Amino acid sequence: MSKPKIVVLGAGYAGMMTTKRLMQKLRPEEAELVLVNKHNYHYQTTWLHEVAAGAINQNQARIMISDVINPNRVNLIYDEVVEVKKDENRVLLKNSEITYDYLVISLGFETNTFGIKGMEKNAFSITDIDSSRMIREHIEYQFAKYSNSDKKKDEDLTILVGGGGFTGIEFVGELAEQVPKLCKKYDIDRSKARIVNVEAAPRVLGGFNDDLVEYAKKSLQERGVEFREGAKISECKKNSFVIDEEEEIKAGTIVWTGGVTGNSILGKSGFELTKGKVTVNGDLRAPGEENIFIIGDCAWVMNEEEDRPYPPTAQAAIQQADTCSANLKALIYGDSLEKFVFDDKGTVASLGEKDAMGTVFDGRLLYGKSATAMKKVIDNRYLFMLGGPQLILKKGKLKLF
């Protein structure tokens, strides 16, 4: 009897950790492992805002897959997924196709503009390494153009950020650190450059403790960030946001961070979707499918006690990988499957290089240097889980303060 073939689609947090765990749980003779990813590298999604703002080089956020996943143990296929033929146990790729006995779909997110007119066409979004690098280069170009122009337009130095959630606030936090450096580099008066965050909800950082939100806003406002809360974006034009169908805020750079959805491959492959994602069973399998798991940003994993999904965070994706890999081994040997239980270790948001805020473990609030140190510990812990101390030394954030 041939050994079962496990195919993992996507090398984000969930896909990488599932593959890593399968390597640890299953011997080579027990299962054939395949990892399919568009690029030959994995990137830290939670660091992309730093790349976009110019705080770190894109190579720090990028990890070669073969550096942490042994290609002698796992068949690494660098190709683009087109469709899953779930009734045929087959995956169509851009340049080939592959069959499977067990499938893990962890293809990550796509930007969701909620139908806002012009947003998809006219705004940048922080989705991957390339898009983040483009934002960084565009911002610097705007400052260089302003510095060398005879007819200077101050609006060219305005950076509009749509969406005041986690990514939006972390991004403006990095911008608050980097914009003064650009002003100094190009001999521009700091007061000419604006950073404006626009959020449709009554306040930014929905879901965070009120004290934490106030701390974050005060920290960012003191460094020049402007907030427009309760401001609905009616349209995104080439160089502006239209707010509440009447006010127009002009800018040289527009970045949308206001929402994501699951990968569109899910819909093309015939999975039933709720707001762009699949609501999976407690064991992380797709409803009605015995051999397909869906994890990470493609899945709604329900918190049954609160009757709502767990937040789609990197922390949750990494934990889902543990359950998914354990259940794959259980399926192979006919054992009972375990239910996913989320262990919330807290959430910390960076507000630039030297400030942060959040909650840890039992809900304890952290601010300032202690939160900044904790954020870096969290980042380094993932690197340790993925590639051990060598990866921390190579890619980690070693300076805690």
Secondary structure, 3 states (H helix, E strand, C coil): CCCCEEEEECCCHHHHHHHHHHHHHCCCCCCEEEEEECCCEEECHHHHHHHHHCCCCCCCCEEEHHHHCCCCCEEEEECCEEEEECCCCEEEECCCEEECCEEEECCCEEECCCCCECHHHHCEECCCHHHHHHHHHHHHHHHHHHHHCCCCCHHHHEEEEECCCHHHHHHHHHHHHHHHHHHHHCCCCHHHCEEEEEECCCCCCCCCCHHHHHHHHHHHHCCCEEEEECCCEEEEECCEEEECCCEEEECCEEEECCCEEECCHHHHCCCCCECCEEECCCCCECCCCCCEEECHHHEECEECCCCEECCCCHHHHHHHHHHHHHHHHHHHHCCCCCCCCCCCCEEEEECCCCCEEEEECCCEEEEHHHHHHHHHHHHHHHHHHHHHHHHHHHHCCCCCC
